[in-house]
Amino acid sequence: MNRFILAFLLSLAGTAALAEQMPLASGQQLKNAITDNTVQGSMDGSGRYTEFYAKDGTVRSKDYKAKWSIEGDQMCWVYEGQPKDCWRASIKGNNIKWVKDGKAQGDGTIVKGNTNRY
């Protein structure tokens, strides 16, 4: 049993180190990848999401709207009733990993356009 726990803890440490080593996107790369596109995926803290990022800085989804912006090399969101929340990201092809405090805490797939007509 102790070997299992040690192996598990080492795998967690390896995952955290991997997140720290991921090449993070610049603000311009984020803007180019996200603007006028849909991202669908899952966040560790809140579950599945599908959002369209309009050029005017509006986030549109099935059940809500929000605002998005690029600040430096971070993508920031303001959801109704919530404070601004900013994240870094790693982008490879059409895949995106959302990074907070040096750890990947969500991922998604970037799909061209407003595929759900939000």
A tleap script that builds the chain and sets N, CA, C and O, in Angstrom:
source leaprc.protein.ff14SB
mol = sequence {
  NMET ASN ARG PHE ILE LEU ALA PHE LEU LEU
  SER LEU ALA GLY THR ALA ALA LEU ALA GLU
  GLN MET PRO LEU ALA SER GLY GLN GLN LEU
  LYS ASN ALA ILE THR ASP ASN THR VAL GLN
  GLY SER MET ASP GLY SER GLY ARG TYR THR
  GLU PHE TYR ALA LYS ASP GLY THR VAL ARG
  SER LYS ASP TYR LYS ALA LYS TRP SER ILE
  GLU GLY ASP GLN MET CYS TRP VAL TYR GLU
  GLY GLN PRO LYS ASP CYS TRP ARG ALA SER
  ILE LYS GLY ASN ASN ILE LYS TRP VAL LYS
  ASP GLY LYS ALA GLN GLY ASP GLY THR ILE
  VAL LYS GLY ASN THR ASN ARG CTYR
}
set mol.1.N position { 0.824 -1.195 0.000 }
set mol.1.CA position { 0.000 0.000 0.000 }
set mol.1.C position { 0.863 1.251 0.000 }
set mol.1.O position { 0.537 2.213 -0.696 }
set mol.2.N position { 1.950 1.270 0.756 }
set mol.2.CA position { 2.823 2.435 0.810 }
set mol.2.C position { 3.442 2.729 -0.552 }
set mol.2.O position { 3.630 3.893 -0.905 }
set mol.3.N position { 3.757 1.698 -1.315 }
set mol.3.CA position { 4.320 1.895 -2.656 }
set mol.3.C position { 3.304 2.589 -3.558 }
set mol.3.O position { 3.657 3.454 -4.359 }
set mol.4.N position { 2.046 2.198 -3.418 }
set mol.4.CA position { 0.993 2.826 -4.222 }
set mol.4.C position { 0.892 4.310 -3.905 }
set mol.4.O position { 0.824 5.137 -4.815 }
set mol.5.N position { 0.883 4.652 -2.622 }
set mol.5.CA position { 0.775 6.049 -2.214 }
set mol.5.C position { 1.972 6.837 -2.720 }
set mol.5.O position { 1.811 7.945 -3.231 }
set mol.6.N position { 3.177 6.276 -2.585 }
set mol.6.CA position { 4.382 6.954 -3.063 }
set mol.6.C position { 4.317 7.154 -4.578 }
set mol.6.O position { 4.646 8.232 -5.074 }
set mol.7.N position { 3.899 6.132 -5.308 }
set mol.7.CA position { 3.789 6.255 -6.761 }
set mol.7.C position { 2.776 7.318 -7.148 }
set mol.7.O position { 2.997 8.083 -8.086 }
set mol.8.N position { 1.659 7.364 -6.422 }
set mol.8.CA position { 0.628 8.367 -6.689 }
set mol.8.C position { 1.168 9.769 -6.442 }
set mol.8.O position { 0.979 10.660 -7.271 }
set mol.9.N position { 1.831 9.970 -5.323 }
set mol.9.CA position { 2.385 11.281 -5.004 }
set mol.9.C position { 3.443 11.697 -6.025 }
set mol.9.O position { 3.501 12.865 -6.410 }
set mol.10.N position { 4.270 10.768 -6.463 }
set mol.10.CA position { 5.268 11.085 -7.489 }
set mol.10.C position { 4.607 11.453 -8.806 }
set mol.10.O position { 5.088 12.341 -9.511 }
set mol.11.N position { 3.511 10.786 -9.150 }
set mol.11.CA position { 2.811 11.129 -10.391 }
set mol.11.C position { 2.210 12.515 -10.301 }
set mol.11.O position { 2.210 13.250 -11.288 }
set mol.12.N position { 1.693 12.892 -9.132 }
set mol.12.CA position { 1.169 14.249 -8.958 }
set mol.12.C position { 2.284 15.279 -9.096 }
set mol.12.O position { 2.094 16.310 -9.743 }
set mol.13.N position { 3.422 15.019 -8.508 }
set mol.13.CA position { 4.551 15.939 -8.613 }
set mol.13.C position { 4.991 16.058 -10.063 }
set mol.13.O position { 5.336 17.149 -10.517 }
set mol.14.N position { 4.984 14.958 -10.789 }
set mol.14.CA position { 5.353 14.990 -12.204 }
set mol.14.C position { 4.361 15.790 -13.025 }
set mol.14.O position { 4.760 16.502 -13.947 }
set mol.15.N position { 3.071 15.690 -12.710 }
set mol.15.CA position { 2.046 16.451 -13.419 }
set mol.15.C position { 2.219 17.935 -13.171 }
set mol.15.O position { 2.103 18.735 -14.099 }
set mol.16.N position { 2.494 18.317 -11.931 }
set mol.16.CA position { 2.710 19.735 -11.616 }
set mol.16.C position { 3.946 20.254 -12.337 }
set mol.16.O position { 3.933 21.363 -12.870 }
set mol.17.N position { 5.014 19.460 -12.357 }
set mol.17.CA position { 6.233 19.886 -13.051 }
set mol.17.C position { 5.973 20.016 -14.545 }
set mol.17.O position { 6.486 20.937 -15.180 }
set mol.18.N position { 5.190 19.117 -15.111 }
set mol.18.CA position { 4.862 19.183 -16.530 }
set mol.18.C position { 4.103 20.459 -16.845 }
set mol.18.O position { 4.383 21.110 -17.852 }
set mol.19.N position { 3.150 20.829 -16.004 }
set mol.19.CA position { 2.385 22.053 -16.219 }
set mol.19.C position { 3.294 23.261 -16.211 }
set mol.19.O position { 3.106 24.192 -16.994 }
set mol.20.N position { 4.291 23.252 -15.321 }
set mol.20.CA position { 5.213 24.376 -15.248 }
set mol.20.C position { 6.100 24.446 -16.480 }
set mol.20.O position { 6.574 25.528 -16.824 }
set mol.21.N position { 6.338 23.324 -17.155 }
set mol.21.CA position { 7.216 23.294 -18.313 }
set mol.21.C position { 6.487 23.527 -19.633 }
set mol.21.O position { 7.136 23.677 -20.668 }
set mol.22.N position { 5.166 23.562 -19.624 }
set mol.22.CA position { 4.415 23.756 -20.861 }
set mol.22.C position { 4.730 25.133 -21.430 }
set mol.22.O position { 4.789 26.113 -20.688 }
set mol.23.N position { 4.933 25.211 -22.744 }
set mol.23.CA position { 5.121 26.551 -23.325 }
set mol.23.C position { 3.802 27.319 -23.252 }
set mol.23.O position { 2.780 26.875 -23.774 }
set mol.24.N position { 3.844 28.459 -22.607 }
set mol.24.CA position { 2.629 29.255 -22.441 }
set mol.24.C position { 2.486 30.243 -23.584 }
set mol.24.O position { 3.471 30.808 -24.059 }
set mol.25.N position { 1.265 30.445 -24.016 }
set mol.25.CA position { 0.963 31.336 -25.131 }
set mol.25.C position { 1.151 32.790 -24.725 }
set mol.25.O position { 0.950 33.162 -23.569 }
set mol.26.N position { 1.538 33.597 -25.693 }
set mol.26.CA position { 1.585 35.046 -25.478 }
set mol.26.C position { 0.167 35.593 -25.578 }
set mol.26.O position { -0.746 34.906 -26.035 }
set mol.27.N position { -0.002 36.830 -25.149 }
set mol.27.CA position { -1.309 37.465 -25.270 }
set mol.27.C position { -1.785 37.509 -26.709 }
set mol.27.O position { -2.962 37.276 -26.981 }
set mol.28.N position { -0.885 37.805 -27.632 }
set mol.28.CA position { -1.264 37.864 -29.045 }
set mol.28.C position { -1.663 36.485 -29.569 }
set mol.28.O position { -2.612 36.370 -30.345 }
set mol.29.N position { -0.951 35.444 -29.153 }
set mol.29.CA position { -1.310 34.090 -29.576 }
set mol.29.C position { -2.690 33.708 -29.038 }
set mol.29.O position { -3.494 33.104 -29.748 }
set mol.30.N position { -2.956 34.063 -27.788 }
set mol.30.CA position { -4.283 33.806 -27.211 }
set mol.30.C position { -5.363 34.527 -28.005 }
set mol.30.O position { -6.373 33.934 -28.383 }
set mol.31.N position { -5.138 35.815 -28.255 }
set mol.31.CA position { -6.122 36.616 -28.989 }
set mol.31.C position { -6.386 36.023 -30.368 }
set mol.31.O position { -7.539 35.912 -30.785 }
set mol.32.N position { -5.330 35.644 -31.076 }
set mol.32.CA position { -5.483 35.069 -32.413 }
set mol.32.C position { -6.250 33.752 -32.388 }
set mol.32.O position { -7.048 33.480 -33.284 }
set mol.33.N position { -6.012 32.939 -31.369 }
set mol.33.CA position { -6.645 31.622 -31.291 }
set mol.33.C position { -8.107 31.695 -30.875 }
set mol.33.O position { -8.921 30.888 -31.323 }
set mol.34.N position { -8.447 32.660 -30.020 }
set mol.34.CA position { -9.764 32.698 -29.386 }
set mol.34.C position { -10.775 33.563 -30.128 }
set mol.34.O position { -11.948 33.200 -30.221 }
set mol.35.N position { -10.342 34.688 -30.650 }
set mol.35.CA position { -11.270 35.672 -31.215 }
set mol.35.C position { -12.161 35.081 -32.299 }
set mol.35.O position { -11.681 34.481 -33.261 }
set mol.36.N position { -13.462 35.262 -32.126 }
set mol.36.CA position { -14.503 34.780 -33.046 }
set mol.36.C position { -14.523 33.262 -33.201 }
set mol.36.O position { -14.923 32.738 -34.240 }
set mol.37.N position { -14.088 32.566 -32.153 }
set mol.37.CA position { -14.106 31.107 -32.148 }
set mol.37.C position { -14.813 30.585 -30.905 }
set mol.37.O position { -15.038 31.319 -29.942 }
set mol.38.N position { -15.155 29.318 -30.947 }
set mol.38.CA position { -15.783 28.616 -29.837 }
set mol.38.C position { -14.748 27.738 -29.165 }
set mol.38.O position { -13.922 27.123 -29.840 }
set mol.39.N position { -14.781 27.670 -27.840 }
set mol.39.CA position { -13.939 26.733 -27.103 }
set mol.39.C position { -14.868 25.850 -26.286 }
set mol.39.O position { -15.750 26.338 -25.580 }
set mol.40.N position { -14.656 24.545 -26.392 }
set mol.40.CA position { -15.459 23.598 -25.620 }
set mol.40.C position { -14.505 22.656 -24.905 }
set mol.40.O position { -13.548 22.149 -25.491 }
set mol.41.N position { -14.784 22.433 -23.628 }
set mol.41.CA position { -13.901 21.577 -22.854 }
set mol.41.C position { -14.406 21.377 -21.452 }
set mol.41.O position { -15.613 21.332 -21.213 }
set mol.42.N position { -13.462 21.255 -20.508 }
set mol.42.CA position { -13.808 20.998 -19.124 }
set mol.42.C position { -12.788 21.661 -18.204 }
set mol.42.O position { -11.586 21.644 -18.469 }
set mol.43.N position { -13.292 22.242 -17.121 }
set mol.43.CA position { -12.449 22.846 -16.093 }
set mol.43.C position { -12.527 21.982 -14.835 }
set mol.43.O position { -13.592 21.479 -14.478 }
set mol.44.N position { -11.391 21.821 -14.176 }
set mol.44.CA position { -11.359 20.994 -12.971 }
set mol.44.C position { -12.364 21.482 -11.925 }
set mol.44.O position { -13.029 20.668 -11.285 }
set mol.45.N position { -12.481 22.801 -11.745 }
set mol.45.CA position { -13.320 23.338 -10.687 }
set mol.45.C position { -14.792 23.492 -11.013 }
set mol.45.O position { -15.622 23.582 -10.108 }
set mol.46.N position { -15.133 23.524 -12.320 }
set mol.46.CA position { -16.531 23.815 -12.656 }
set mol.46.C position { -17.147 22.886 -13.697 }
set mol.46.O position { -18.342 22.992 -13.970 }
set mol.47.N position { -16.388 22.002 -14.271 }
set mol.47.CA position { -16.939 21.032 -15.217 }
set mol.47.C position { -16.928 21.501 -16.662 }
set mol.47.O position { -16.123 22.349 -17.048 }
set mol.48.N position { -17.834 20.936 -17.456 }
set mol.48.CA position { -17.874 21.153 -18.904 }
set mol.48.C position { -18.314 22.568 -19.246 }
set mol.48.O position { -19.093 23.185 -18.520 }
set mol.49.N position { -17.800 23.073 -20.368 }
set mol.49.CA position { -18.189 24.392 -20.854 }
set mol.49.C position { -18.125 24.413 -22.375 }
set mol.49.O position { -17.386 23.643 -22.990 }
set mol.50.N position { -18.909 25.306 -22.972 }
set mol.50.CA position { -18.838 25.647 -24.390 }
set mol.50.C position { -19.089 27.144 -24.464 }
set mol.50.O position { -20.155 27.618 -24.070 }
set mol.51.N position { -18.105 27.897 -24.973 }
set mol.51.CA position { -18.208 29.351 -25.013 }
set mol.51.C position { -17.729 29.887 -26.361 }
set mol.51.O position { -16.749 29.401 -26.925 }
set mol.52.N position { -18.433 30.890 -26.861 }
set mol.52.CA position { -18.030 31.609 -28.071 }
set mol.52.C position { -17.446 32.942 -27.633 }
set mol.52.O position { -18.047 33.659 -26.832 }
set mol.53.N position { -16.263 33.273 -28.164 }
set mol.53.CA position { -15.549 34.502 -27.806 }
set mol.53.C position { -15.650 35.509 -28.953 }
set mol.53.O position { -14.849 35.485 -29.888 }
set mol.54.N position { -16.639 36.387 -28.865 }
set mol.54.CA position { -16.884 37.376 -29.912 }
set mol.54.C position { -15.772 38.424 -29.938 }
set mol.54.O position { -15.132 38.705 -28.925 }
set mol.55.N position { -15.563 38.987 -31.116 }
set mol.55.CA position { -14.538 40.009 -31.314 }
set mol.55.C position { -14.748 41.218 -30.404 }
set mol.55.O position { -13.782 41.886 -30.033 }
set mol.56.N position { -16.001 41.506 -30.039 }
set mol.56.CA position { -16.302 42.672 -29.198 }
set mol.56.C position { -16.012 42.434 -27.713 }
set mol.56.O position { -16.295 43.304 -26.890 }
set mol.57.N position { -15.450 41.269 -27.355 }
set mol.57.CA position { -15.108 40.985 -25.967 }
set mol.57.C position { -16.221 40.321 -25.180 }
set mol.57.O position { -16.141 40.216 -23.957 }
set mol.58.N position { -17.263 39.871 -25.873 }
set mol.58.CA position { -18.377 39.191 -25.227 }
set mol.58.C position { -18.161 37.680 -25.277 }
set mol.58.O position { -17.767 37.132 -26.307 }
set mol.59.N position { -18.419 37.023 -24.166 }
set mol.59.CA position { -18.460 35.562 -24.106 }
set mol.59.C position { -19.926 35.173 -24.190 }
set mol.59.O position { -20.753 35.672 -23.427 }
set mol.60.N position { -20.243 34.283 -25.117 }
set mol.60.CA position { -21.626 33.811 -25.245 }
set mol.60.C position { -21.657 32.310 -25.038 }
set mol.60.O position { -20.823 31.571 -25.560 }
set mol.61.N position { -22.638 31.880 -24.264 }
set mol.61.CA position { -22.834 30.468 -23.986 }
set mol.61.C position { -24.328 30.185 -23.985 }
set mol.61.O position { -25.133 31.102 -24.148 }
set mol.62.N position { -24.699 28.949 -23.806 }
set mol.62.CA position { -26.114 28.578 -23.813 }
set mol.62.C position { -26.896 29.308 -22.725 }
set mol.62.O position { -28.013 29.768 -22.961 }
set mol.63.N position { -26.308 29.413 -21.530 }
set mol.63.CA position { -27.052 29.916 -20.380 }
set mol.63.C position { -26.570 31.233 -19.803 }
set mol.63.O position { -27.148 31.717 -18.830 }
set mol.64.N position { -25.533 31.827 -20.368 }
set mol.64.CA position { -24.985 33.048 -19.773 }
set mol.64.C position { -24.169 33.838 -20.786 }
set mol.64.O position { -23.836 33.354 -21.868 }
set mol.65.N position { -23.859 35.065 -20.400 }
set mol.65.CA position { -22.940 35.919 -21.148 }
set mol.65.C position { -21.924 36.455 -20.155 }
set mol.65.O position { -22.193 36.542 -18.956 }
set mol.66.N position { -20.764 36.812 -20.663 }
set mol.66.CA position { -19.704 37.368 -19.828 }
set mol.66.C position { -18.854 38.275 -20.714 }
set mol.66.O position { -19.187 38.509 -21.876 }
set mol.67.N position { -17.777 38.774 -20.170 }
set mol.67.CA position { -16.812 39.582 -20.923 }
set mol.67.C position { -15.461 38.895 -20.864 }
set mol.67.O position { -15.110 38.277 -19.859 }
set mol.68.N position { -14.695 39.008 -21.963 }
set mol.68.CA position { -13.334 38.487 -21.973 }
set mol.68.C position { -12.391 39.572 -22.466 }
set mol.68.O position { -12.782 40.473 -23.208 }
set mol.69.N position { -11.132 39.464 -22.033 }
set mol.69.CA position { -10.094 40.393 -22.483 }
set mol.69.C position { -8.742 39.710 -22.364 }
set mol.69.O position { -8.581 38.720 -21.650 }
set mol.70.N position { -7.785 40.263 -23.077 }
set mol.70.CA position { -6.404 39.819 -22.965 }
set mol.70.C position { -5.656 40.913 -22.216 }
set mol.70.O position { -5.680 42.077 -22.616 }
set mol.71.N position { -4.996 40.534 -21.133 }
set mol.71.CA position { -4.217 41.474 -20.338 }
set mol.71.C position { -2.816 40.914 -20.199 }
set mol.71.O position { -2.591 39.942 -19.477 }
set mol.72.N position { -1.875 41.536 -20.899 }
set mol.72.CA position { -0.524 40.980 -20.942 }
set mol.72.C position { -0.579 39.645 -21.641 }
set mol.72.O position { -1.034 39.558 -22.782 }
set mol.73.N position { -0.120 38.597 -20.973 }
set mol.73.CA position { -0.157 37.249 -21.535 }
set mol.73.C position { -1.215 36.378 -20.870 }
set mol.73.O position { -1.109 35.152 -20.853 }
set mol.74.N position { -2.242 37.036 -20.320 }
set mol.74.CA position { -3.318 36.310 -19.660 }
set mol.74.C position { -4.650 36.586 -20.345 }
set mol.74.O position { -4.874 37.660 -20.903 }
set mol.75.N position { -5.522 35.594 -20.288 }
set mol.75.CA position { -6.893 35.780 -20.719 }
set mol.75.C position { -7.727 35.961 -19.468 }
set mol.75.O position { -7.629 35.181 -18.521 }
set mol.76.N position { -8.557 37.008 -19.475 }
set mol.76.CA position { -9.361 37.333 -18.294 }
set mol.76.C position { -10.841 37.272 -18.640 }
set mol.76.O position { -11.255 37.598 -19.752 }
set mol.77.N position { -11.625 36.846 -17.657 }
set mol.77.CA position { -13.071 36.762 -17.783 }
set mol.77.C position { -13.722 37.527 -16.644 }
set mol.77.O position { -13.194 37.590 -15.533 }
set mol.78.N position { -14.874 38.104 -16.938 }
set mol.78.CA position { -15.731 38.655 -15.897 }
set mol.78.C position { -17.120 38.073 -16.146 }
set mol.78.O position { -17.811 38.443 -17.096 }
set mol.79.N position { -17.507 37.155 -15.267 }
set mol.79.CA position { -18.837 36.569 -15.307 }
set mol.79.C position { -19.718 37.349 -14.347 }
set mol.79.O position { -19.234 37.858 -13.335 }
set mol.80.N position { -20.999 37.449 -14.649 }
set mol.80.CA position { -21.922 38.237 -13.829 }
set mol.80.C position { -21.836 37.842 -12.353 }
set mol.80.O position { -21.940 36.669 -11.995 }
set mol.81.N position { -21.644 38.853 -11.515 }
set mol.81.CA position { -21.584 38.633 -10.081 }
set mol.81.C position { -20.261 38.079 -9.574 }
set mol.81.O position { -20.142 37.756 -8.393 }
set mol.82.N position { -19.259 37.963 -10.454 }
set mol.82.CA position { -17.969 37.403 -10.070 }
set mol.82.C position { -16.853 38.417 -10.334 }
set mol.82.O position { -16.977 39.253 -11.229 }
set mol.83.N position { -15.761 38.348 -9.557 }
set mol.83.CA position { -14.623 39.225 -9.840 }
set mol.83.C position { -13.879 38.745 -11.087 }
set mol.83.O position { -14.030 37.598 -11.508 }
set mol.84.N position { -13.086 39.626 -11.663 }
set mol.84.CA position { -12.273 39.270 -12.822 }
set mol.84.C position { -11.371 38.102 -12.455 }
set mol.84.O position { -10.804 38.064 -11.363 }
set mol.85.N position { -11.241 37.144 -13.378 }
set mol.85.CA position { -10.417 35.953 -13.170 }
set mol.85.C position { -9.525 35.788 -14.402 }
set mol.85.O position { -10.028 35.682 -15.520 }
set mol.86.N position { -8.204 35.766 -14.203 }
set mol.86.CA position { -7.259 35.707 -15.324 }
set mol.86.C position { -6.444 34.424 -15.281 }
set mol.86.O position { -6.050 33.955 -14.213 }
set mol.87.N position { -6.198 33.863 -16.469 }
set mol.87.CA position { -5.492 32.590 -16.616 }
set mol.87.C position { -4.462 32.690 -17.732 }
set mol.87.O position { -4.615 33.489 -18.656 }
set mol.88.N position { -3.426 31.889 -17.645 }
set mol.88.CA position { -2.494 31.669 -18.749 }
set mol.88.C position { -3.007 30.458 -19.521 }
set mol.88.O position { -3.899 29.746 -19.061 }
set mol.89.N position { -2.435 30.237 -20.694 }
set mol.89.CA position { -2.865 29.093 -21.497 }
set mol.89.C position { -1.702 28.552 -22.305 }
set mol.89.O position { -0.764 29.272 -22.645 }
set mol.90.N position { -1.787 27.286 -22.598 }
set mol.90.CA position { -0.874 26.628 -23.515 }
set mol.90.C position { -1.716 26.175 -24.704 }
set mol.90.O position { -2.744 25.521 -24.532 }
set mol.91.N position { -1.274 26.526 -25.906 }
set mol.91.CA position { -2.040 26.189 -27.113 }
set mol.91.C position { -1.174 25.338 -28.029 }
set mol.91.O position { -0.034 25.689 -28.335 }
set mol.92.N position { -1.732 24.217 -28.458 }
set mol.92.CA position { -1.061 23.351 -29.426 }
set mol.92.C position { -2.104 22.917 -30.446 }
set mol.92.O position { -3.004 22.138 -30.133 }
set mol.93.N position { -1.976 23.427 -31.669 }
set mol.93.CA position { -2.988 23.166 -32.684 }
set mol.93.C position { -4.305 23.770 -32.245 }
set mol.93.O position { -4.376 24.963 -31.950 }
set mol.94.N position { -5.356 22.954 -32.197 }
set mol.94.CA position { -6.659 23.455 -31.742 }
set mol.94.C position { -6.961 23.054 -30.294 }
set mol.94.O position { -8.100 23.156 -29.840 }
set mol.95.N position { -5.937 22.601 -29.581 }
set mol.95.CA position { -6.097 22.231 -28.172 }
set mol.95.C position { -5.552 23.332 -27.279 }
set mol.95.O position { -4.519 23.933 -27.573 }
set mol.96.N position { -6.259 23.590 -26.183 }
set mol.96.CA position { -5.841 24.607 -25.236 }
set mol.96.C position { -5.891 24.028 -23.829 }
set mol.96.O position { -6.819 23.300 -23.477 }
set mol.97.N position { -4.888 24.357 -23.035 }
set mol.97.CA position { -4.866 23.995 -21.617 }
set mol.97.C position { -4.850 25.288 -20.832 }
set mol.97.O position { -4.028 26.168 -21.088 }
set mol.98.N position { -5.757 25.405 -19.876 }
set mol.98.CA position { -5.856 26.593 -19.037 }
set mol.98.C position { -4.979 26.391 -17.804 }
set mol.98.O position { -5.087 25.376 -17.116 }
set mol.99.N position { -4.113 27.360 -17.532 }
set mol.99.CA position { -3.109 27.236 -16.482 }
set mol.99.C position { -3.297 28.343 -15.445 }
set mol.99.O position { -3.362 29.523 -15.788 }
set mol.100.N position { -3.383 27.949 -14.181 }
set mol.100.CA position { -3.522 28.888 -13.064 }
set mol.100.C position { -2.544 28.459 -11.984 }
set mol.100.O position { -2.480 27.281 -11.631 }
set mol.101.N position { -1.789 29.399 -11.464 }
set mol.101.CA position { -0.815 29.112 -10.413 }
set mol.101.C position { 0.159 28.006 -10.827 }
set mol.101.O position { 0.554 27.173 -10.011 }
set mol.102.N position { 0.541 28.012 -12.124 }
set mol.102.CA position { 1.516 27.048 -12.623 }
set mol.102.C position { 0.987 25.654 -12.856 }
set mol.102.O position { 1.765 24.746 -13.150 }
set mol.103.N position { -0.334 25.452 -12.731 }
set mol.103.CA position { -0.912 24.119 -12.891 }
set mol.103.C position { -2.014 24.141 -13.942 }
set mol.103.O position { -2.859 25.036 -13.947 }
set mol.104.N position { -2.002 23.151 -14.833 }
set mol.104.CA position { -3.097 22.997 -15.787 }
set mol.104.C position { -4.337 22.588 -15.008 }
set mol.104.O position { -4.334 21.586 -14.292 }
set mol.105.N position { -5.416 23.388 -15.159 }
set mol.105.CA position { -6.634 23.118 -14.400 }
set mol.105.C position { -7.860 23.018 -15.292 }
set mol.105.O position { -8.992 23.061 -14.812 }
set mol.106.N position { -7.630 22.884 -16.586 }
set mol.106.CA position { -8.728 22.721 -17.525 }
set mol.106.C position { -8.181 22.611 -18.927 }
set mol.106.O position { -7.014 22.910 -19.181 }
set mol.107.N position { -9.029 22.184 -19.826 }
set mol.107.CA position { -8.598 22.079 -21.217 }
set mol.107.C position { -9.787 22.299 -22.135 }
set mol.107.O position { -10.933 22.382 -21.693 }
set mol.108.N position { -9.491 22.389 -23.408 }
set mol.108.CA position { -10.556 22.585 -24.370 }
set mol.108.C position { -10.074 22.398 -25.788 }
set mol.108.O position { -8.884 22.228 -26.054 }
set mol.109.N position { -11.031 22.435 -26.687 }
set mol.109.CA position { -10.775 22.370 -28.119 }
set mol.109.C position { -11.312 23.647 -28.741 }
set mol.109.O position { -12.457 24.035 -28.505 }
set mol.110.N position { -10.478 24.291 -29.531 }
set mol.110.CA position { -10.870 25.516 -30.230 }
set mol.110.C position { -11.514 25.118 -31.547 }
set mol.110.O position { -10.918 24.397 -32.348 }
set mol.111.N position { -12.742 25.593 -31.768 }
set mol.111.CA position { -13.493 25.288 -32.979 }
set mol.111.C position { -13.753 26.607 -33.699 }
set mol.111.O position { -14.212 27.569 -33.083 }
set mol.112.N position { -13.468 26.659 -34.976 }
set mol.112.CA position { -13.643 27.888 -35.756 }
set mol.112.C position { -15.096 28.346 -35.752 }
set mol.112.O position { -16.017 27.561 -35.979 }
set mol.113.N position { -15.273 29.630 -35.489 }
set mol.113.CA position { -16.590 30.250 -35.596 }
set mol.113.C position { -17.502 30.025 -34.411 }
set mol.113.O position { -17.107 29.467 -33.387 }
set mol.114.N position { -18.738 30.475 -34.579 }
set mol.114.CA position { -19.777 30.344 -33.560 }
set mol.114.C position { -20.637 29.140 -33.915 }
set mol.114.O position { -21.766 29.279 -34.384 }
set mol.115.N position { -20.091 27.976 -33.685 }
set mol.115.CA position { -20.718 26.731 -34.157 }
set mol.115.C position { -22.084 26.465 -33.553 }
set mol.115.O position { -22.903 25.775 -34.161 }
set mol.116.N position { -22.347 27.001 -32.361 }
set mol.116.CA position { -23.628 26.780 -31.705 }
set mol.116.C position { -24.593 27.943 -31.875 }
set mol.116.O position { -25.699 27.927 -31.336 }
set mol.117.N position { -24.173 28.941 -32.620 }
set mol.117.CA position { -24.975 30.153 -32.890 }
set mol.117.C position { -25.410 30.866 -31.605 }
set mol.117.O position { -26.559 31.287 -31.472 }
set mol.118.N position { -24.483 30.992 -30.679 }
set mol.118.CA position { -24.758 31.724 -29.435 }
set mol.118.C position { -24.800 33.201 -29.706 }
set mol.118.O position { -25.018 33.991 -28.787 }
savepdb mol mol.pdb
quit
